[in-house]
């Protein structure tokens, strides 16, 4: 039956997990938006996953609980899912499908944009090179975030990655430039208390007025999680490339996204890949991560910090493994440091930012940044070796220089790495702390820093 704004079918062949199979379908397109109407008149949104042989498989975002084969109608709308966008989305809180969650009316839209985005022309991409100050010393000093980069945080269940995500969202800024800066925060499958913490944290710090929140909580349908990062990135791209803003997109937790993808794959009876995840997990993740970047001739940029919790802290698990292939580095949260009460508990020896070299130095941070960060890495790496040795031979068996390195490791963790959740350090303060660590070493151990910088900043203790 053709209705206003689409074609309606009432022959439902099967309901299976999050999927509804509609029979005798004549005209339907891949990714087309579908309105499912229950016997009680409730409406749910879905999209077409597959069409063929007179059947259409529809993925229902709000889940299929309570649906029955008889009496359920499916209206094929004739367009893909779109997000209404305008500058009015700033300061607003939405659910995982982009519907207002703050009690206010829908924002007045300048235009409606396909949530799948448009692929960036590789030839038009501009190389990322502008430093973003997060106010977190370990990130700014040792794994610098650059505008247009995608830098994930690999964490584990129960660790403090959400505190870190909220802190980055509150504090991130572009130093020395008056450009408009915005934060798009997508919470995917988080607990209600966490979602409330993110909202309150941004509200109390005054950062909410430059932010857009998309909250999909754990009690929301899992299938909705497939859409949440896409609506968030659609808004981010509009703010960046239409309004010329620099946008930081924080998405937590991408593991919940991948679990939802696995659920749909299992319902479709697809051949599973590693650990039951679909074979196209890499391709699917790339459609999200590759929406970060800068374009030639456009003022704005989209920078991504996706956060994922590694199941069993396993960095070889398919989700972190494939994410690491696509993104430009990773920040790894360490369980040992977390147990010691260190915040942020970042394991610097497993972390790196592949674009750091282009975003630091003279004109960005400071001319000694690269050298002092290399020296701190080297010193902390040596400190970890000495700690392992001390566990075997005891402290009494260590040389004087070994004890110096142990002292460097302790200073690094207690003074540089440890930071309050509301402490916003400038890059100058961060570099000053790095020099304090280096100054605990004798001059003959400093091999990675030019003499002119040693003369200027080294203060022997």
C-alpha positions as CSV (number, residue, x, y, z in Angstrom):
1,X,0.0,0.0,0.0
2,X,1.4,3.4,-1.0
3,X,1.0,6.0,1.8
4,X,2.1,9.6,2.2
5,X,5.9,9.6,2.3
6,X,6.4,5.9,1.5
7,X,5.2,2.4,0.8
8,X,3.6,0.4,3.5
9,X,3.7,-3.4,3.8
10,X,1.8,-5.5,6.4
11,X,3.2,-9.0,5.5
12,X,5.9,-9.8,8.1
13,X,7.5,-13.1,7.4
14,X,9.8,-13.5,10.4
15,X,11.1,-11.6,13.5
16,X,14.6,-12.8,14.5
17,X,16.6,-11.0,17.1
18,X,16.9,-7.3,16.1
19,X,15.7,-8.1,12.5
20,X,12.3,-8.1,10.8
21,X,11.9,-9.9,7.5
22,X,9.2,-8.2,5.3
23,X,7.6,-10.2,2.5
24,X,6.3,-9.3,-1.0
25,X,8.5,-6.1,-1.1
26,X,8.6,-4.6,-4.6
27,X,10.7,-1.4,-4.2
28,X,13.2,-1.0,-1.4
29,X,16.7,0.2,-1.4
30,X,19.8,-0.7,0.7
31,X,20.0,1.5,3.9
32,X,16.5,2.9,3.3
33,X,14.7,4.2,6.4
34,X,11.8,2.1,7.6
35,X,9.0,2.9,10.1
36,X,7.8,-0.1,12.0
37,X,4.3,0.3,13.4
38,X,3.1,-2.1,16.2
39,X,-0.4,-3.2,16.8
40,X,-0.7,-0.6,19.6
41,X,0.3,2.2,17.2
42,X,3.9,2.6,18.6
43,X,6.4,3.6,15.9
44,X,10.0,2.4,15.8
45,X,12.7,3.2,13.3
46,X,14.8,0.8,11.3
47,X,16.9,0.5,8.1
48,X,17.1,-2.0,5.2
49,X,20.1,-4.3,5.5
50,X,19.3,-6.6,2.5
51,X,16.9,-6.8,-0.4
52,X,16.2,-9.6,-2.8
53,X,13.7,-12.3,-3.9
54,X,10.7,-10.1,-2.8
55,X,12.0,-9.9,0.8
56,X,13.6,-7.1,2.8
57,X,15.6,-7.6,6.0
58,X,15.1,-4.6,8.3
59,X,17.2,-3.8,11.3
60,X,15.1,-2.2,14.0
61,X,17.0,0.3,16.1
62,X,14.7,0.2,19.1
63,X,14.7,-3.6,19.2
64,X,11.9,-6.1,18.3
65,X,10.7,-6.7,21.8
66,X,6.9,-6.8,21.8
67,X,6.5,-7.1,18.0
68,X,4.3,-9.8,16.6
69,X,4.1,-11.1,13.0
70,X,0.4,-10.3,12.7
71,X,-0.6,-6.7,13.0
72,X,2.8,-5.2,12.5
73,X,3.3,-2.8,9.6
74,X,6.5,-1.7,7.9
75,X,6.5,1.6,6.0
76,X,9.5,2.1,3.6
77,X,10.1,5.9,3.7
78,X,12.1,6.2,0.4
79,X,15.2,7.9,1.9
80,X,18.1,7.1,4.1
81,X,18.4,8.1,7.8
82,X,19.2,11.8,8.1
83,X,20.2,14.1,11.0
84,X,18.9,17.6,11.2
85,X,21.8,20.0,11.7
86,X,22.3,23.7,12.5
87,X,24.4,25.7,15.0
88,X,21.6,25.3,17.4
89,X,22.7,21.7,18.2
90,X,25.6,23.2,20.4
91,X,24.8,22.9,24.1
92,X,22.2,20.2,23.4
93,X,21.8,16.6,24.7
94,X,20.4,13.9,22.4
95,X,19.8,10.2,22.6
96,X,21.6,7.6,20.6
97,X,19.4,8.2,17.5
98,X,19.7,12.0,17.6
99,X,16.4,12.8,19.3
100,X,16.4,15.5,22.0
101,X,17.0,14.2,25.5
102,X,17.1,17.5,27.5
103,X,13.4,18.3,27.4
104,X,13.8,21.0,24.8
105,X,12.2,20.9,21.3
106,X,14.0,19.7,18.2
107,X,16.6,22.2,17.0
108,X,15.6,24.2,13.9
109,X,17.5,22.5,11.1
110,X,19.5,24.4,8.4
111,X,19.6,21.1,6.5
112,X,19.2,17.4,6.8
113,X,22.4,15.3,6.3
114,X,22.8,11.6,5.5
115,X,24.2,10.0,8.7
116,X,26.6,7.8,6.7
117,X,28.6,10.9,5.6
118,X,30.4,11.5,2.4
119,X,33.9,9.9,2.0
120,X,36.7,12.5,2.0
121,X,38.6,12.8,-1.3
122,X,42.1,11.6,-0.3
123,X,43.6,14.2,-2.7
124,X,41.8,16.9,-0.8
125,X,43.0,15.9,2.6
126,X,45.3,18.3,4.4
127,X,48.1,16.8,6.5
128,X,47.4,17.2,10.3
129,X,50.0,19.4,12.0
130,X,48.3,21.7,14.6
131,X,48.8,20.9,18.3
132,X,45.7,20.4,20.5
133,X,46.3,21.0,24.2
134,X,44.3,18.5,26.3
135,X,45.7,19.8,29.7
136,X,46.8,16.2,30.5
137,X,50.6,16.2,30.8
138,X,51.3,12.6,29.6
139,X,49.2,13.1,26.4
140,X,50.5,16.7,25.6
141,X,54.1,15.8,26.5
142,X,54.6,12.3,25.2
143,X,51.8,11.3,22.8
144,X,50.7,14.7,21.4
145,X,47.2,15.0,19.9
146,X,47.1,16.8,16.5
147,X,44.2,18.5,14.8
148,X,42.6,16.1,12.3
149,X,44.1,13.0,13.9
150,X,42.4,9.8,15.2
151,X,44.0,8.7,18.4
152,X,42.2,6.0,20.3
153,X,42.4,5.1,24.1
154,X,42.7,1.4,24.7
155,X,41.5,0.7,28.2
156,X,40.0,-2.2,30.2
157,X,36.8,-2.8,32.2
158,X,36.6,-0.9,35.4
159,X,39.5,1.5,34.7
160,X,39.4,5.3,34.7
161,X,39.0,5.9,30.9
162,X,35.7,7.7,31.4
163,X,37.2,10.2,33.8
164,X,40.0,10.8,31.2
165,X,37.4,11.1,28.4
166,X,35.4,13.7,30.3
167,X,38.6,15.6,31.3
168,X,39.8,15.8,27.7
169,X,36.3,16.9,26.5
170,X,36.3,19.7,29.2
171,X,39.9,20.9,28.7
172,X,40.8,20.5,25.1
173,X,41.7,23.7,23.3
174,X,43.9,25.0,20.5
175,X,46.6,27.2,22.0
176,X,47.2,30.7,20.8
177,X,44.5,30.7,18.2
178,X,41.0,32.3,18.4
179,X,39.4,29.6,16.2
180,X,36.0,28.2,17.3
181,X,36.4,24.9,19.1
182,X,33.6,22.4,19.8
183,X,33.3,18.9,21.4
184,X,31.0,16.2,20.2
185,X,30.7,13.5,22.8
186,X,29.1,10.1,22.0
187,X,28.5,7.7,24.8
188,X,27.7,4.2,23.4
189,X,26.2,1.7,25.7
190,X,27.4,3.3,29.0
191,X,25.7,3.0,32.4
192,X,23.2,5.7,33.3
193,X,25.5,7.0,36.1
194,X,28.3,7.4,33.6
195,X,26.1,9.2,31.0
196,X,24.9,11.5,33.8
197,X,28.5,12.1,34.9
198,X,29.5,13.2,31.4
199,X,26.5,15.5,31.1
200,X,27.1,17.1,34.6
201,X,30.8,17.3,34.1
202,X,30.5,19.4,30.9
203,X,27.6,21.4,32.3
204,X,29.4,22.4,35.5
205,X,32.6,23.3,33.8
206,X,30.7,25.5,31.3
207,X,32.0,23.4,28.4
208,X,28.5,22.2,27.5
209,X,27.7,25.4,25.6
210,X,30.4,24.4,23.0
211,X,29.5,20.7,23.1
212,X,26.9,18.3,21.7
213,X,26.2,15.1,23.7
214,X,24.8,11.8,22.3
215,X,23.9,9.4,25.1
216,X,23.1,5.8,24.4
217,X,22.8,4.1,27.8
218,X,23.2,0.4,28.6
219,X,19.4,0.0,29.0
220,X,18.8,1.4,25.5
221,X,18.5,-1.2,22.7
222,X,21.9,-2.5,21.6
223,X,21.1,-2.0,17.9
224,X,20.8,1.7,18.5
225,X,24.5,1.7,19.1
226,X,25.2,1.1,15.4
227,X,23.7,4.6,14.7
228,X,25.1,6.6,17.7
229,X,28.7,7.2,16.4
230,X,27.3,8.0,12.9
231,X,24.9,10.7,14.0
232,X,27.6,12.2,16.2
233,X,30.1,12.3,13.3
234,X,27.5,13.8,11.0
235,X,27.0,16.7,13.4
236,X,30.8,17.0,13.8
237,X,31.4,17.2,10.0
238,X,28.7,19.9,9.7
239,X,30.2,22.0,12.5
240,X,33.7,21.5,11.0
241,X,33.2,21.8,7.2
242,X,30.1,24.0,7.0
243,X,30.7,26.2,10.0
244,X,34.5,26.2,10.1
245,X,34.9,25.0,13.7
246,X,37.6,22.7,15.0
247,X,35.8,19.7,16.5
248,X,37.0,17.0,18.9
249,X,34.9,13.9,18.8
250,X,35.1,11.6,21.9
251,X,33.4,8.2,21.5
252,X,33.2,5.7,24.4
253,X,32.9,2.7,24.3
254,X,33.6,1.4,20.8
255,X,33.6,-2.2,22.2
256,X,29.8,-1.9,22.8
257,X,29.5,-0.8,19.1
258,X,31.3,-3.9,17.9
259,X,29.2,-6.1,20.2
260,X,26.0,-4.7,18.6
261,X,27.5,-5.4,15.1
262,X,28.2,-9.0,16.2
263,X,24.6,-9.4,17.4
264,X,23.3,-8.3,13.9
265,X,25.8,-10.5,12.1
266,X,24.7,-13.5,14.2
267,X,21.0,-12.8,13.6
268,X,21.7,-12.8,9.8
269,X,23.6,-16.1,10.2
270,X,26.7,-14.7,8.5
271,X,29.9,-16.7,8.6
272,X,31.7,-15.4,11.8
273,X,35.3,-14.2,11.8
274,X,37.7,-14.0,14.8
275,X,35.9,-14.4,18.2
276,X,32.5,-14.4,16.4
277,X,32.8,-10.8,15.1
278,X,31.8,-10.4,11.4
279,X,34.5,-10.6,8.8
280,X,33.8,-7.0,7.7
281,X,34.5,-5.5,11.2
282,X,37.7,-3.8,9.9
283,X,35.7,-2.2,7.0
284,X,32.9,-1.1,9.3
285,X,35.2,0.5,11.8
286,X,37.0,2.3,9.0
287,X,33.7,3.9,7.9
288,X,33.7,5.6,11.4
289,X,37.4,6.3,12.0
290,X,38.2,7.7,8.5
291,X,35.6,10.5,9.1
292,X,38.4,12.4,10.9
293,X,40.6,14.8,9.1
294,X,41.1,18.3,7.5
295,X,40.3,19.3,4.0
296,X,42.2,21.7,1.8
297,X,40.5,25.1,1.5
298,X,38.2,24.4,4.5
299,X,38.8,26.0,7.8
300,X,37.5,23.3,10.2
301,X,38.8,19.9,11.2
302,X,37.5,16.7,12.9
303,X,39.7,15.1,15.5
304,X,38.7,11.7,17.0
305,X,39.5,10.1,20.3
306,X,37.6,6.8,20.3
307,X,37.8,4.9,23.6
308,X,37.4,1.1,23.8
309,X,37.7,-1.3,26.7
310,X,39.8,-4.3,25.7
311,X,38.1,-7.6,26.7
312,X,40.3,-9.3,29.4
313,X,42.9,-6.5,28.8
314,X,43.9,-8.3,25.6
315,X,45.4,-5.9,23.1
316,X,45.4,-8.6,20.4
317,X,41.6,-8.9,20.6
318,X,40.0,-8.1,17.2
319,X,38.5,-4.7,18.3
320,X,41.8,-3.0,19.5
321,X,43.8,-4.9,16.9
322,X,41.8,-3.6,14.0
323,X,41.4,-0.2,15.5
324,X,45.2,0.1,15.8
325,X,45.6,-0.7,12.0
326,X,43.2,2.2,11.1
327,X,44.1,4.9,13.6
328,X,47.3,7.0,14.0
329,X,48.7,5.6,17.2
330,X,47.1,4.6,20.6
331,X,47.0,5.6,24.2
332,X,47.1,2.4,26.4
333,X,45.7,2.5,29.9
334,X,47.7,0.2,32.2
335,X,46.1,-2.1,34.8
336,X,49.2,-2.0,37.1
337,X,49.3,1.8,37.3
338,X,45.5,1.8,37.9
339,X,45.9,-0.6,40.8
340,X,48.6,1.7,42.3
341,X,46.0,4.5,42.3
342,X,47.8,6.5,39.6
343,X,45.6,8.8,37.4
344,X,45.7,8.9,34.5
345,X,47.1,5.3,34.5
346,X,48.7,5.5,31.0
347,X,51.3,3.0,30.1
348,X,53.6,5.2,28.0
349,X,55.8,2.4,26.8
350,X,52.9,0.8,24.9
351,X,51.5,4.2,23.7
352,X,52.4,6.4,20.8
353,X,51.0,9.2,18.6
354,X,52.2,8.7,15.0
355,X,51.6,12.3,14.1
356,X,53.2,13.8,17.2
357,X,56.4,14.7,15.3
358,X,54.4,17.0,13.0
359,X,52.5,18.8,15.8
360,X,55.3,19.8,18.1
361,X,58.5,21.9,18.0
362,X,59.1,25.5,17.4
363,X,56.0,27.5,16.5
364,X,53.7,24.7,17.9
365,X,54.9,23.8,21.4
366,X,58.7,24.5,22.0
367,X,61.9,23.6,20.1
368,X,63.1,21.2,22.8
369,X,59.9,19.2,23.0
370,X,60.9,16.3,20.8
371,X,64.3,15.8,22.4
372,X,63.1,16.0,26.0
373,X,60.2,13.6,25.3
374,X,62.6,11.1,23.8
375,X,64.9,11.4,26.8
376,X,61.9,10.9,29.3
377,X,60.8,7.8,27.3
378,X,64.3,6.4,27.4
379,X,64.7,7.1,31.2
380,X,61.3,5.6,32.1
381,X,62.1,2.5,30.0
382,X,65.4,2.1,31.8
383,X,63.6,2.6,35.2
384,X,61.3,-0.3,34.4
385,X,64.2,-2.5,33.5
386,X,65.9,-1.6,36.8
387,X,62.7,-2.3,38.8
388,X,62.6,-5.8,37.2
389,X,66.2,-6.3,38.1
390,X,65.7,-5.1,41.7
391,X,62.9,-7.8,42.0
392,X,65.6,-10.4,41.4
393,X,68.8,-9.2,43.0
394,X,67.3,-6.8,45.6
395,X,67.9,-3.0,45.9
396,X,71.3,-3.6,47.6
397,X,72.6,-5.2,44.4
398,X,72.0,-2.2,42.2
399,X,74.6,0.3,41.1
400,X,74.4,4.1,41.9
401,X,73.2,4.9,38.4
402,X,70.5,2.2,38.6
403,X,69.2,3.8,41.8
404,X,69.1,7.2,40.0
405,X,66.9,5.6,37.3
406,X,64.6,4.1,39.9
407,X,64.3,7.6,41.4
408,X,63.5,8.9,37.9
409,X,60.7,6.3,37.5
410,X,59.2,7.2,40.8
411,X,59.3,11.0,40.1
412,X,57.8,10.3,36.6
413,X,54.8,8.5,38.1
414,X,54.2,10.7,41.2
415,X,54.8,14.1,39.7
416,X,54.4,14.0,35.9
417,X,51.9,11.2,35.3
418,X,49.7,11.7,38.3
419,X,47.3,14.6,37.9
420,X,44.0,15.6,39.4
421,X,40.9,15.1,37.2
422,X,40.2,18.8,37.2
423,X,43.9,19.9,36.7
424,X,44.5,21.6,33.4
425,X,48.3,22.0,32.8
426,X,49.6,24.2,30.1
427,X,52.3,22.9,27.7
428,X,54.9,25.0,29.4
429,X,54.1,23.4,32.8
430,X,54.2,19.9,31.2
431,X,57.6,20.6,29.6
432,X,58.9,22.0,32.9
433,X,57.9,18.8,34.7
434,X,59.7,16.8,31.9
435,X,62.9,18.8,32.5
436,X,62.6,18.1,36.2
437,X,62.6,14.4,35.5
438,X,65.6,14.7,33.1
439,X,67.5,16.8,35.7
440,X,67.5,13.9,38.1
441,X,70.0,12.2,35.7
442,X,73.7,13.0,35.5
443,X,74.6,15.1,32.4
444,X,76.6,12.2,30.8
445,X,73.3,10.1,30.7
446,X,71.5,12.7,28.7
447,X,72.2,11.5,25.1
448,X,69.0,12.5,23.3
449,X,69.0,16.3,23.9
450,X,71.2,18.9,22.1
451,X,73.7,20.7,24.3
452,X,72.1,24.1,23.7
453,X,68.8,22.9,25.3
454,X,70.7,21.1,28.1
455,X,72.5,24.4,28.9
456,X,69.2,26.3,28.9
457,X,66.8,24.0,30.8
458,X,68.9,21.5,32.8
459,X,69.0,22.2,36.5
460,X,71.1,19.5,38.3
461,X,69.5,18.3,41.5
